[in-house]
Amino acid sequence: MTTEPPAEPIPKTVLVCVNRRFRGDQPSCAQRGSEEIADAIERGVEERGINIKIERIICLGQCTKGPTIRFAPGGRFNLGTALEDIPALIDELHEKCGQRDEDDGPPVHLLGS
């Protein structure tokens, strides 16, 4: 009898590490471009109306393997993420999370102040 692994939960939030270490000789996600990656994810989510929250976070504990992104709750870590990976990530989020109702408008955290 074969059992399938449990399905990954539907993500509610994408966590993007934007940590920049004080010592420039130590690796960090921001040093490797995570802020631009976070910008690209936010734009993609807003343009496609994906029903997910994006949260910039200071450290996911994977500095040597970053830039690091995690689908939460309970999702996988995406390590060594590059800008060219973002279109596929946006497609995956769209498939897993669907779209917001049009009446909702963009997520509050993506609105300018």
N, C-alpha and C positions, 0 to 999 in steps of 0.2 A: 504494500500500500504506500503510495507516494503522497506526501503532503506538501502543499505549496507554502512558501514563506508568507507571513502575514503582509497584507498590502500596506504600503506606506500611507500614513494619514494625509488627508488633504491639507496642504499648507495654508495657514492663515497669515503668516508673516514671512518675509524674506529678510534674514539678518545679513548685513554686509559689514564685515570688519573694516574699520577705517583707522585702526590704531597706527600711530607713528611713534616709534621708540625714540627716546631722547638721544641715545647713542646711535649715530648714523652708521656705525660699522655693524650693527645688529639688524637682521632682517625684520621687516614689518610689512603688513598688508598695504598701508598707505604708501610706503616707499616703493612698492611694486605696482602702484596704479589703482588701488581699490576705490579712491574717491571718484575717478573717472568712470569706473565700472558701476558704482552706485548711481552716478548721474545717468548713465545709459539705461540701467534697469528702471529707474524712476520714469524716464522719458518713455520707454517701451510700455510700461504698465499704464501710464496715463494715456498714451496714444491709442492703445488697444482696449482700454477700459477694463482691464483685468481686475477681478475681485480679490485683491490681496494688498496687504500693507507692506511697505518697505521700511526697514528700520536700520539706520546706521548705528553700529555698536562698537564699543571700544574693547576689542580683544575677544576672540573665540578660542584662544589657546593654541593656535596653529601657525604662529609667526613664521616658522621656517618653511612652511608649505603654502603660504598665501600667495595672492589674495584669496581670502576665505569667505565663502557664502554658505549659509545654512537655511534650509527650509524648516520652518517651525510651525507647529510643535512636532518633535520627534523625527524630523526628516534628516536626510543625509547631509554631510558636509561636501561642498564642492571646493576642492583644493586646487591651488595654482590657476585660478580663473583668469582668463585674458579677455580683453575687449571683444575679440573675434568669437568668443564663446557665448556672448550675450544674446544674439538673435535666437539661437537654439534654446537657451534658457527661457527667454520670453515665450517662445512657442510652447515649451513644456508647462510653464505657469498658466498660459491660456487654456491649455488642454485640461490641466488638473483643477484649476480654480474657476474657470468660466468668466463671464463678464458681470460687471456691476449693472444694476438697473440704471437705465439712462437718467432717470429722475434723481439719482443719487449724486451725480456730478463727480469730479475727481475726489479721491480720498483727501480728507482734511489735511493730513500731514504733507501733501504735495502742493497745497495752495500757498502762494506767496504771501508774505505778511503785509 
